[in-house]
């Protein structure tokens, strides 16, 4: 059922526990006006003549922000490359409280990456909300750690291809996942000029290689633990190097399959606010059993996606599932789990002054959750 609402006028949400992104407030109300949050105010100080809405004791939390996802119930951007696919992906995830997405293309042809760029431009041209930009994951990754990416699509980076992506992706591409050991200094310097969030992922780098990369000012890693060189006693690898540094942020997939909940707790203790959630959803609310495109295959057993080699091929969750798993299965406090799905990814996108908080002036992207963490209603900007 679609519980989403697009806010047109004014509304005050009452009888809720409000998580502002910084604090948990009771006996307060949330005043929404013209697509923005006007105020968080004590319940006894409500203005007259403004419509109110009783949330019946719900949590009110900032809309979730998904930094990495590939499709919705049917749409799959890498294959479809059109606005309809983006609409389906956004609407599917919004049902579970994700109000901002960064659609992702995995290792594919340059032409398909540029088609996805144009699709987002077309989506924005219709003044649609909810899509923050494009995440390009690959194709410049290490074949040894390609995971479910098609071997035929993974390739070394070139100055020519990167330069064209930078030129034609200007203003649209916001994130790129690369294997740093596949790049020379000149190409890394080129990426530094983009303003994109450059993330280490699908990488077999040694600690020395990765430290040299992070020392250049890059500070992000893609889906911690997965498709990266593990921690060993004599070689920190990628996982150990991320743990050993104090300046690196990392996304993590909390679906119960990509990492053990104990591994999540360890990462959370070490990284603190530098760890944030992604869904990595190939599809969500998927009704099929198999998908195949450009050598990328998935088989769906109702709980996970596996390729024909038995490897995990993305997830089938939404960020709400990840938040619930953090709270109910890993013992992470609710307010911190909410931050991992909102404030922290907003910061990675450079949008922490607009999204990720319920504060005056911020976008009115608000999720009402029942006490057992199911969606009651979702409000989004017009």
MIBASE-175040 format. One record per residue (C-alpha): residue number from 1; x, y, z; residue in three letters. Coordinates in Angstrom, 3 decimals, always signed. Layout:
! MIBASE-175040
+-----+----------+----------+----------+-----+
|   i |        u |        v |        w |  aa |
+-----+----------+----------+----------+-----+
| NUM |        X |        Y |        Z | ALA |
...
+-----+----------+----------+----------+-----+
***
This chain:
! MIBASE-175040
+-----+----------+----------+----------+-----+
|   i |        u |        v |        w |  aa |
+-----+----------+----------+----------+-----+
|   1 |   +0.000 |   +0.000 |   +0.000 | UNK |
|   2 |   +1.260 |   +3.486 |   -0.866 | UNK |
|   3 |   +1.282 |   +5.655 |   +2.262 | UNK |
|   4 |   +3.219 |   +8.509 |   +0.652 | UNK |
|   5 |   +2.004 |  +12.105 |   +0.662 | UNK |
|   6 |   +3.335 |  +15.051 |   -1.325 | UNK |
|   7 |   +3.033 |  +18.128 |   +0.827 | UNK |
|   8 |   +1.409 |  +21.125 |   -0.862 | UNK |
|   9 |   +0.343 |  +23.486 |   +1.950 | UNK |
|  10 |   +0.833 |  +23.494 |   +5.722 | UNK |
|  11 |   +0.483 |  +20.617 |   +8.163 | UNK |
|  12 |   +1.495 |  +20.000 |  +11.746 | UNK |
|  13 |   +2.298 |  +16.422 |  +12.728 | UNK |
|  14 |   +1.427 |  +15.689 |  +16.356 | UNK |
|  15 |   +1.533 |  +12.889 |  +18.922 | UNK |
|  16 |   +4.892 |  +11.501 |  +17.836 | UNK |
|  17 |   +8.388 |  +10.732 |  +18.993 | UNK |
|  18 |  +10.488 |  +13.022 |  +16.777 | UNK |
|  19 |  +14.055 |  +12.177 |  +15.827 | UNK |
|  20 |  +15.544 |  +15.373 |  +14.461 | UNK |
|  21 |  +18.813 |  +13.813 |  +13.323 | UNK |
|  22 |  +20.423 |  +15.088 |  +16.500 | UNK |
|  23 |  +17.990 |  +14.421 |  +19.327 | UNK |
|  24 |  +14.922 |  +12.355 |  +20.235 | UNK |
|  25 |  +12.042 |  +14.612 |  +21.303 | UNK |
|  26 |   +8.733 |  +13.784 |  +22.936 | UNK |
|  27 |   +5.834 |  +16.171 |  +23.530 | UNK |
|  28 |   +6.778 |  +18.063 |  +20.382 | UNK |
|  29 |   +5.216 |  +18.580 |  +16.954 | UNK |
|  30 |   +6.585 |  +19.001 |  +13.463 | UNK |
|  31 |   +5.356 |  +21.933 |  +11.376 | UNK |
|  32 |   +5.600 |  +21.440 |   +7.595 | UNK |
|  33 |   +5.006 |  +24.227 |   +5.111 | UNK |
|  34 |   +5.398 |  +24.395 |   +1.317 | UNK |
|  35 |   +7.792 |  +21.484 |   +1.061 | UNK |
|  36 |  +10.001 |  +22.621 |   +3.953 | UNK |
|  37 |  +10.159 |  +22.069 |   +7.670 | UNK |
|  38 |   +9.076 |  +25.313 |   +9.281 | UNK |
|  39 |   +9.668 |  +24.335 |  +12.916 | UNK |
|  40 |   +9.920 |  +21.669 |  +15.561 | UNK |
|  41 |   +7.942 |  +23.083 |  +18.450 | UNK |
|  42 |   +6.596 |  +22.046 |  +21.867 | UNK |
|  43 |   +3.202 |  +20.372 |  +21.675 | UNK |
|  44 |   +1.717 |  +23.083 |  +23.900 | UNK |
|  45 |   +2.739 |  +25.903 |  +21.559 | UNK |
|  46 |   +0.940 |  +25.005 |  +18.337 | UNK |
|  47 |   -0.290 |  +27.921 |  +16.207 | UNK |
|  48 |   -3.993 |  +28.246 |  +15.561 | UNK |
|  49 |   -5.714 |  +27.619 |  +12.232 | UNK |
|  50 |   -3.050 |  +25.210 |  +10.892 | UNK |
|  51 |   -4.263 |  +21.684 |  +10.041 | UNK |
|  52 |   -2.900 |  +18.982 |  +12.338 | UNK |
|  53 |   -2.379 |  +15.281 |  +11.806 | UNK |
|  54 |   -2.284 |  +12.843 |  +14.725 | UNK |
|  55 |   +0.402 |  +10.201 |  +14.088 | UNK |
|  56 |   -0.797 |   +8.025 |  +16.997 | UNK |
|  57 |   +2.556 |   +7.663 |  +18.688 | UNK |
|  58 |   +4.684 |   +7.100 |  +15.582 | UNK |
|  59 |   +8.375 |   +7.753 |  +15.189 | UNK |
|  60 |   +8.948 |  +10.761 |  +12.921 | UNK |
|  61 |  +12.357 |  +10.458 |  +11.266 | UNK |
|  62 |  +14.175 |  +12.095 |   +8.352 | UNK |
|  63 |  +13.579 |  +10.482 |   +4.974 | UNK |
|  64 |  +16.180 |   +7.838 |   +4.180 | UNK |
|  65 |  +18.891 |   +8.457 |   +1.577 | UNK |
|  66 |  +20.093 |   +5.484 |   -0.464 | UNK |
|  67 |  +23.580 |   +6.047 |   -1.835 | UNK |
|  68 |  +23.651 |   +2.832 |   -3.911 | UNK |
|  69 |  +20.777 |   +0.967 |   -5.562 | UNK |
|  70 |  +20.180 |   -0.337 |   -9.065 | UNK |
|  71 |  +16.465 |   -0.849 |   -9.494 | UNK |
|  72 |  +12.928 |   -0.868 |   -8.171 | UNK |
|  73 |  +10.252 |   -3.514 |   -8.499 | UNK |
|  74 |  +10.701 |   -3.637 |  -12.279 | UNK |
|  75 |  +12.981 |   -0.775 |  -13.331 | UNK |
|  76 |  +16.701 |   -1.446 |  -13.757 | UNK |
|  77 |  +18.638 |   +1.638 |  -14.795 | UNK |
|  78 |  +21.693 |   -0.060 |  -16.325 | UNK |
|  79 |  +19.462 |   -1.891 |  -18.781 | UNK |
|  80 |  +16.567 |   +0.546 |  -19.218 | UNK |
|  81 |  +18.366 |   +3.883 |  -19.257 | UNK |
|  82 |  +15.150 |   +5.893 |  -19.134 | UNK |
|  83 |  +13.009 |   +8.108 |  -16.933 | UNK |
|  84 |  +10.385 |   +5.412 |  -16.439 | UNK |
|  85 |  +12.985 |   +3.183 |  -14.816 | UNK |
|  86 |  +14.027 |   +5.983 |  -12.464 | UNK |
|  87 |  +10.410 |   +6.679 |  -11.540 | UNK |
|  88 |   +9.796 |   +3.021 |  -10.735 | UNK |
|  89 |  +12.958 |   +2.810 |   -8.645 | UNK |
|  90 |  +12.147 |   +5.947 |   -6.682 | UNK |
|  91 |   +8.501 |   +5.079 |   -6.124 | UNK |
|  92 |   +9.359 |   +1.513 |   -5.056 | UNK |
|  93 |  +11.851 |   +2.613 |   -2.428 | UNK |
|  94 |   +9.754 |   +5.574 |   -1.282 | UNK |
|  95 |   +7.131 |   +3.076 |   -0.136 | UNK |
|  96 |   +9.630 |   +2.122 |   +2.578 | UNK |
|  97 |  +10.648 |   +5.642 |   +3.517 | UNK |
|  98 |  +13.552 |   +6.275 |   +1.149 | UNK |
|  99 |  +12.955 |   +9.798 |   -0.110 | UNK |
| 100 |  +16.296 |  +10.418 |   -1.865 | UNK |
| 101 |  +18.121 |   +7.945 |   -4.096 | UNK |
| 102 |  +21.396 |   +7.831 |   -5.980 | UNK |
| 103 |  +20.624 |   +5.334 |   -8.786 | UNK |
| 104 |  +23.623 |   +3.207 |   -9.639 | UNK |
| 105 |  +24.992 |   +1.618 |  -12.778 | UNK |
| 106 |  +27.464 |   -1.213 |  -12.336 | UNK |
| 107 |  +30.223 |   -2.196 |  -14.788 | UNK |
| 108 |  +28.803 |   -1.678 |  -18.253 | UNK |
| 109 |  +29.633 |   +0.084 |  -21.509 | UNK |
| 110 |  +30.481 |   +3.758 |  -21.673 | UNK |
| 111 |  +27.419 |   +4.267 |  -23.858 | UNK |
| 112 |  +25.116 |   +2.852 |  -21.191 | UNK |
| 113 |  +26.686 |   +5.002 |  -18.483 | UNK |
| 114 |  +26.088 |   +8.092 |  -20.604 | UNK |
| 115 |  +22.535 |   +6.960 |  -21.345 | UNK |
| 116 |  +21.914 |   +6.777 |  -17.593 | UNK |
| 117 |  +23.343 |  +10.289 |  -17.238 | UNK |
| 118 |  +20.873 |  +11.565 |  -19.831 | UNK |
| 119 |  +17.996 |   +9.725 |  -18.170 | UNK |
| 120 |  +18.661 |  +11.618 |  -14.949 | UNK |
| 121 |  +18.852 |  +14.911 |  -16.828 | UNK |
| 122 |  +15.477 |  +14.110 |  -18.404 | UNK |
| 123 |  +14.055 |  +13.164 |  -14.999 | UNK |
| 124 |  +15.149 |  +16.510 |  -13.562 | UNK |
| 125 |  +13.840 |  +18.387 |  -16.596 | UNK |
| 126 |  +10.328 |  +17.316 |  -15.557 | UNK |
| 127 |  +10.999 |  +18.899 |  -12.133 | UNK |
| 128 |  +10.778 |  +15.533 |  -10.443 | UNK |
| 129 |  +12.203 |  +15.149 |   -6.945 | UNK |
| 130 |  +14.064 |  +12.391 |   -5.147 | UNK |
| 131 |  +16.998 |  +11.574 |   -7.451 | UNK |
| 132 |  +20.213 |  +13.209 |   -6.223 | UNK |
| 133 |  +22.488 |  +12.057 |   -9.041 | UNK |
| 134 |  +24.223 |   +8.981 |  -10.422 | UNK |
| 135 |  +26.572 |   +6.477 |   -8.799 | UNK |
| 136 |  +28.904 |   +4.806 |  -11.308 | UNK |
| 137 |  +30.170 |   +1.566 |   -9.743 | UNK |
| 138 |  +32.904 |   +0.272 |  -12.010 | UNK |
| 139 |  +33.832 |   -0.575 |  -14.691 | UNK |
| 140 |  +37.296 |   +0.456 |  -13.430 | UNK |
| 141 |  +37.570 |   -2.218 |  -10.764 | UNK |
| 142 |  +39.854 |   -5.153 |  -10.061 | UNK |
| 143 |  +38.716 |   -8.280 |  -11.945 | UNK |
| 144 |  +39.828 |  -10.405 |   -8.981 | UNK |
| 145 |  +37.210 |   -8.659 |   -6.814 | UNK |
| 146 |  +34.557 |   -8.048 |   -9.449 | UNK |
| 147 |  +31.949 |  -10.119 |   -7.560 | UNK |
| 148 |  +28.844 |  -10.429 |   -9.736 | UNK |
| 149 |  +29.976 |   -7.777 |  -12.226 | UNK |
| 150 |  +30.331 |   -9.118 |  -15.762 | UNK |
| 151 |  +33.953 |   -9.997 |  -16.555 | UNK |
| 152 |  +33.438 |   -8.741 |  -20.103 | UNK |
| 153 |  +32.577 |   -5.244 |  -18.844 | UNK |
| 154 |  +35.376 |   -4.736 |  -16.295 | UNK |
| 155 |  +38.270 |   -2.821 |  -17.855 | UNK |
| 156 |  +41.286 |   -0.653 |  -16.998 | UNK |
| 157 |  +40.686 |   +3.085 |  -16.792 | UNK |
| 158 |  +41.885 |   +5.348 |  -19.568 | UNK |
| 159 |  +42.356 |   +9.095 |  -19.654 | UNK |
| 160 |  +40.131 |   +9.300 |  -22.734 | UNK |
| 161 |  +37.149 |   +7.459 |  -21.231 | UNK |
| 162 |  +37.402 |   +9.164 |  -17.848 | UNK |
| 163 |  +37.647 |  +12.580 |  -19.485 | UNK |
| 164 |  +34.511 |  +11.951 |  -21.509 | UNK |
| 165 |  +32.585 |  +10.745 |  -18.443 | UNK |
| 166 |  +33.718 |  +13.821 |  -16.529 | UNK |
| 167 |  +32.672 |  +16.153 |  -19.343 | UNK |
| 168 |  +29.322 |  +14.568 |  -20.137 | UNK |
| 169 |  +28.495 |  +13.576 |  -16.559 | UNK |
| 170 |  +29.002 |  +17.057 |  -15.167 | UNK |
| 171 |  +26.368 |  +17.857 |  -12.549 | UNK |
| 172 |  +24.882 |  +14.358 |  -12.705 | UNK |
| 173 |  +27.544 |  +11.874 |  -11.617 | UNK |
| 174 |  +27.989 |  +12.254 |   -7.865 | UNK |
| 175 |  +29.757 |   +9.022 |   -6.888 | UNK |
| 176 |  +32.221 |   +6.678 |   -8.582 | UNK |
| 177 |  +33.457 |   +3.394 |   -7.145 | UNK |
| 178 |  +36.936 |   +2.389 |   -8.321 | UNK |
| 179 |  +39.725 |   -0.040 |   -7.470 | UNK |
| 180 |  +42.550 |   +2.394 |   -6.571 | UNK |
| 181 |  +45.317 |   -0.057 |   -7.502 | UNK |
| 182 |  +44.087 |   +0.076 |  -11.109 | UNK |
| 183 |  +44.756 |   +3.831 |  -11.347 | UNK |
| 184 |  +48.026 |   +5.683 |  -11.774 | UNK |
| 185 |  +48.670 |   +9.013 |  -10.084 | UNK |
| 186 |  +47.707 |  +11.034 |  -13.166 | UNK |
| 187 |  +44.275 |   +9.398 |  -13.370 | UNK |
| 188 |  +43.690 |   +9.805 |   -9.637 | UNK |
| 189 |  +44.614 |  +13.465 |   -9.964 | UNK |
| 190 |  +42.070 |  +13.746 |  -12.764 | UNK |
| 191 |  +39.372 |  +12.283 |  -10.495 | UNK |
| 192 |  +40.296 |  +14.773 |   -7.797 | UNK |
| 193 |  +39.124 |  +17.577 |  -10.089 | UNK |
| 194 |  +35.588 |  +16.222 |  -10.420 | UNK |
| 195 |  +34.122 |  +16.974 |   -7.016 | UNK |
| 196 |  +32.625 |  +13.480 |   -7.065 | UNK |
| 197 |  +32.680 |  +11.208 |   -4.048 | UNK |
| 198 |  +35.343 |   +8.724 |   -5.160 | UNK |
| 199 |  +34.986 |   +5.434 |   -3.317 | UNK |
| 200 |  +37.317 |   +2.445 |   -3.056 | UNK |
| 201 |  +35.490 |   -0.755 |   -3.874 | UNK |
| 202 |  +35.828 |   -4.056 |   -5.694 | UNK |
| 203 |  +39.487 |   -3.749 |   -4.838 | UNK |
| 204 |  +42.350 |   -6.097 |   -4.010 | UNK |
| 205 |  +44.670 |   -3.299 |   -2.871 | UNK |
| 206 |  +47.332 |   -3.866 |   -0.267 | UNK |
| 207 |  +47.496 |   -1.637 |   +2.795 | UNK |
| 208 |  +50.366 |   +0.291 |   +1.237 | UNK |
| 209 |  +48.442 |   +0.887 |   -1.995 | UNK |
| 210 |  +45.273 |   +1.898 |   -0.187 | UNK |
| 211 |  +47.019 |   +4.202 |   +2.262 | UNK |
| 212 |  +48.713 |   +5.975 |   -0.638 | UNK |
| 213 |  +45.292 |   +6.454 |   -2.208 | UNK |
| 214 |  +43.638 |   +7.712 |   +0.985 | UNK |
| 215 |  +46.600 |   +9.997 |   +1.643 | UNK |
| 216 |  +45.667 |  +11.827 |   -1.578 | UNK |
| 217 |  +42.478 |  +12.956 |   +0.136 | UNK |
| 218 |  +40.039 |  +10.245 |   -0.923 | UNK |
| 219 |  +38.065 |   +9.076 |   +2.104 | UNK |
| 220 |  +35.296 |   +6.670 |   +1.110 | UNK |
| 221 |  +34.843 |   +2.901 |   +0.666 | UNK |
| 222 |  +32.027 |   +0.911 |   -0.948 | UNK |
| 223 |  +30.101 |   -1.885 |   +0.840 | UNK |
| 224 |  +32.526 |   -2.704 |   +3.645 | UNK |
| 225 |  +33.699 |   -6.341 |   +3.794 | UNK |
| 226 |  +32.278 |   -7.231 |   +0.389 | UNK |
| 227 |  +34.384 |   -7.405 |   -2.794 | UNK |
| 228 |  +37.491 |   -6.148 |   -1.020 | UNK |
| 229 |  +40.713 |   -7.671 |   +0.289 | UNK |
| 230 |  +40.085 |   -8.853 |   +3.851 | UNK |
| 231 |  +42.031 |   -8.197 |   +7.043 | UNK |
| 232 |  +44.865 |  -10.649 |   +7.613 | UNK |
| 233 |  +47.441 |  -10.883 |  +10.403 | UNK |
| 234 |  +50.374 |   -9.913 |   +8.170 | UNK |
| 235 |  +48.513 |   -7.692 |   +5.678 | UNK |
| 236 |  +45.814 |   -5.244 |   +6.669 | UNK |
| 237 |  +44.321 |   -5.386 |   +3.200 | UNK |
| 238 |  +41.377 |   -3.119 |   +2.454 | UNK |
| 239 |  +39.181 |   -3.962 |   +5.446 | UNK |
| 240 |  +42.008 |   -3.608 |   +7.939 | UNK |
| 241 |  +43.221 |   -0.364 |   +6.433 | UNK |
| 242 |  +39.749 |   +1.156 |   +6.663 | UNK |
| 243 |  +39.594 |   +0.090 |  +10.320 | UNK |
| 244 |  +43.073 |   +1.430 |  +11.018 | UNK |
| 245 |  +42.430 |   +4.935 |   +9.694 | UNK |
| 246 |  +40.429 |   +7.705 |  +11.318 | UNK |
| 247 |  +39.461 |   +9.611 |   +8.166 | UNK |
| 248 |  +37.725 |   +6.995 |   +6.017 | UNK |
| 249 |  +33.955 |   +6.555 |   +5.699 | UNK |
| 250 |  +32.330 |   +3.351 |   +4.456 | UNK |
| 251 |  +28.949 |   +2.107 |   +3.335 | UNK |
| 252 |  +27.659 |   -1.274 |   +4.467 | UNK |
| 253 |  +24.884 |   -3.646 |   +3.340 | UNK |
| 254 |  +22.846 |   -4.928 |   +6.293 | UNK |
| 255 |  +20.637 |   -7.621 |   +4.792 | UNK |
| 256 |  +21.838 |  -10.561 |   +6.903 | UNK |
| 257 |  +23.758 |  -12.069 |   +3.979 | UNK |
| 258 |  +26.481 |   -9.630 |   +2.974 | UNK |
| 259 |  +27.967 |   -9.574 |   +6.464 | UNK |
| 260 |  +27.368 |  -11.144 |   +9.847 | UNK |
| 261 |  +25.695 |   -8.941 |  +12.435 | UNK |
| 262 |  +28.726 |   -9.368 |  +14.666 | UNK |
| 263 |  +30.887 |   -7.988 |  +11.865 | UNK |
| 264 |  +28.507 |   -5.031 |  +11.654 | UNK |
| 265 |  +28.862 |   -4.385 |  +15.391 | UNK |
| 266 |  +32.660 |   -4.483 |  +15.151 | UNK |
| 267 |  +32.649 |   -2.048 |  +12.234 | UNK |
| 268 |  +30.254 |   +0.248 |  +14.075 | UNK |
| 269 |  +32.443 |   +0.341 |  +17.173 | UNK |
| 270 |  +35.529 |   +1.147 |  +15.099 | UNK |
| 271 |  +34.067 |   +3.585 |  +12.570 | UNK |
| 272 |  +31.265 |   +5.196 |  +14.567 | UNK |
| 273 |  +29.554 |   +7.906 |  +12.539 | UNK |
| 274 |  +31.769 |   +7.114 |   +9.539 | UNK |
| 275 |  +29.699 |   +3.981 |   +8.798 | UNK |
| 276 |  +26.469 |   +4.410 |   +6.835 | UNK |
| 277 |  +23.844 |   +2.213 |   +5.224 | UNK |
| 278 |  +23.137 |   +1.415 |   +1.592 | UNK |
| 279 |  +20.588 |   -1.066 |   +0.295 | UNK |
| 280 |  +22.647 |   -2.196 |   -2.722 | UNK |
| 281 |  +19.254 |   -3.265 |   -4.047 | UNK |
| 282 |  +19.387 |   -4.899 |   -7.463 | UNK |
| 283 |  +15.605 |   -4.871 |   -7.272 | UNK |
| 284 |  +13.228 |   -4.327 |   -4.330 | UNK |
| 285 |   +9.805 |   -5.877 |   -3.885 | UNK |
| 286 |  +10.771 |   -8.067 |   -6.848 | UNK |
| 287 |   +8.174 |  -10.463 |   -8.260 | UNK |
| 288 |  +10.371 |  -12.392 |  -10.669 | UNK |
| 289 |  +12.742 |  -15.310 |  -10.194 | UNK |
| 290 |  +15.512 |  -14.635 |  -12.710 | UNK |
| 291 |  +17.123 |  -11.684 |  -14.510 | UNK |
| 292 |  +19.911 |  -11.625 |  -17.088 | UNK |
| 293 |  +21.605 |   -8.748 |  -18.879 | UNK |
| 294 |  +25.063 |   -8.308 |  -20.457 | UNK |
| 295 |  +26.451 |  -11.349 |  -18.662 | UNK |
| 296 |  +25.043 |  -10.210 |  -15.306 | UNK |
| 297 |  +22.688 |  -12.850 |  -13.927 | UNK |
| 298 |  +20.542 |  -13.090 |  -10.820 | UNK |
| 299 |  +18.398 |  -15.859 |   -9.422 | UNK |
| 300 |  +15.912 |  -14.921 |   -6.696 | UNK |
| 301 |  +15.006 |  -17.381 |   -3.969 | UNK |
| 302 |  +12.698 |  -15.014 |   -2.100 | UNK |
| 303 |  +15.426 |  -13.790 |   +0.268 | UNK |
| 304 |  +18.508 |  -12.966 |   -1.798 | UNK |
| 305 |  +19.887 |  -12.607 |   -5.304 | UNK |
| 306 |  +22.604 |  -15.023 |   -6.426 | UNK |
| 307 |  +24.302 |  -15.161 |   -9.806 | UNK |
| 308 |  +24.813 |  -18.377 |  -11.727 | UNK |
| 309 |  +28.087 |  -18.946 |   -9.864 | UNK |
| 310 |  +26.315 |  -18.731 |   -6.512 | UNK |
| 311 |  +27.722 |  -15.305 |   -5.628 | UNK |
| 312 |  +25.637 |  -12.575 |   -4.056 | UNK |
| 313 |  +24.435 |  -10.180 |   -6.772 | UNK |
| 314 |  +23.253 |   -7.159 |   -4.858 | UNK |
| 315 |  +20.432 |   -7.280 |   -2.329 | UNK |
| 316 |  +16.646 |   -7.345 |   -2.401 | UNK |
| 317 |  +16.109 |   -5.010 |   +0.562 | UNK |
| 318 |  +15.259 |   -1.357 |   +1.083 | UNK |
| 319 |  +16.956 |   +0.921 |   +3.585 | UNK |
| 320 |  +14.061 |   +0.369 |   +5.989 | UNK |
| 321 |  +14.952 |   -3.335 |   +6.093 | UNK |
| 322 |  +18.560 |   -2.378 |   +6.838 | UNK |
| 323 |  +17.480 |   -0.009 |   +9.617 | UNK |
| 324 |  +15.290 |   -2.671 |  +11.194 | UNK |
| 325 |  +18.118 |   -5.196 |  +11.011 | UNK |
| 326 |  +20.507 |   -2.735 |  +12.673 | UNK |
| 327 |  +18.098 |   -2.174 |  +15.549 | UNK |
| 328 |  +16.477 |   -5.569 |  +15.975 | UNK |
| 329 |  +19.340 |   -7.913 |  +15.087 | UNK |
| 330 |  +22.553 |   -5.973 |  +15.708 | UNK |
| 331 |  +21.498 |   -4.016 |  +18.780 | UNK |
| 332 |  +22.247 |   -0.573 |  +17.358 | UNK |
| 333 |  +20.265 |   +2.209 |  +19.027 | UNK |
| 334 |  +17.311 |   +3.445 |  +16.942 | UNK |
| 335 |  +18.535 |   +7.040 |  +16.702 | UNK |
| 336 |  +21.934 |   +5.899 |  +15.432 | UNK |
| 337 |  +20.384 |   +3.481 |  +12.911 | UNK |
| 338 |  +18.258 |   +6.361 |  +11.602 | UNK |
| 339 |  +21.386 |   +8.522 |  +11.242 | UNK |
| 340 |  +23.097 |   +5.735 |   +9.302 | UNK |
| 341 |  +20.259 |   +5.911 |   +6.762 | UNK |
| 342 |  +19.843 |   +9.696 |   +6.608 | UNK |
| 343 |  +22.290 |  +12.186 |   +8.132 | UNK |
| 344 |  +25.456 |  +10.254 |   +7.305 | UNK |
| 345 |  +24.702 |   +9.592 |   +3.615 | UNK |
| 346 |  +23.512 |  +13.202 |   +3.271 | UNK |
| 347 |  +26.969 |  +14.287 |   +4.399 | UNK |
| 348 |  +28.652 |  +12.070 |   +1.818 | UNK |
| 349 |  +26.575 |  +13.746 |   -0.885 | UNK |
| 350 |  +27.350 |  +17.228 |   +0.419 | UNK |
| 351 |  +23.633 |  +17.716 |   +1.100 | UNK |
| 352 |  +23.727 |  +17.839 |   +4.901 | UNK |
| 353 |  +22.319 |  +21.379 |   +4.878 | UNK |
| 354 |  +19.208 |  +20.247 |   +2.995 | UNK |
| 355 |  +18.550 |  +16.605 |   +3.845 | UNK |
| 356 |  +18.986 |  +14.114 |   +6.659 | UNK |
| 357 |  +17.508 |  +16.184 |   +9.501 | UNK |
| 358 |  +14.137 |  +17.379 |  +10.744 | UNK |
| 359 |  +15.097 |  +20.994 |  +11.347 | UNK |
| 360 |  +13.778 |  +24.355 |  +10.211 | UNK |
| 361 |  +14.614 |  +25.042 |   +6.585 | UNK |
| 362 |  +15.251 |  +21.428 |   +5.626 | UNK |
| 363 |  +13.275 |  +19.531 |   +2.990 | UNK |
| 364 |  +10.003 |  +18.151 |   +4.301 | UNK |
| 365 |  +11.012 |  +14.551 |   +3.682 | UNK |
| 366 |   +9.512 |  +12.857 |   +6.712 | UNK |
| 367 |   +8.782 |   +9.235 |   +7.525 | UNK |
| 368 |   +6.287 |   +8.116 |  +10.167 | UNK |
| 369 |   +7.188 |   +4.672 |  +11.489 | UNK |
| 370 |   +5.101 |   +2.493 |  +13.779 | UNK |
| 371 |   +6.740 |   +1.449 |  +17.068 | UNK |
| 372 |   +7.716 |   -1.856 |  +15.426 | UNK |
| 373 |   +9.379 |   +0.054 |  +12.567 | UNK |
| 374 |   +6.957 |   -0.306 |   +9.697 | UNK |
| 375 |   +5.961 |   +2.601 |   +7.486 | UNK |
| 376 |   +2.838 |   +4.450 |   +8.539 | UNK |
| 377 |   +3.140 |   +7.447 |   +6.207 | UNK |
| 378 |   +5.769 |   +9.234 |   +4.120 | UNK |
| 379 |   +5.746 |  +12.955 |   +3.312 | UNK |
| 380 |   +7.949 |  +14.364 |   +0.569 | UNK |
| 381 |   +8.540 |  +17.736 |   -1.026 | UNK |
| 382 |   +6.378 |  +18.690 |   -3.981 | UNK |
+-----+----------+----------+----------+-----+
***
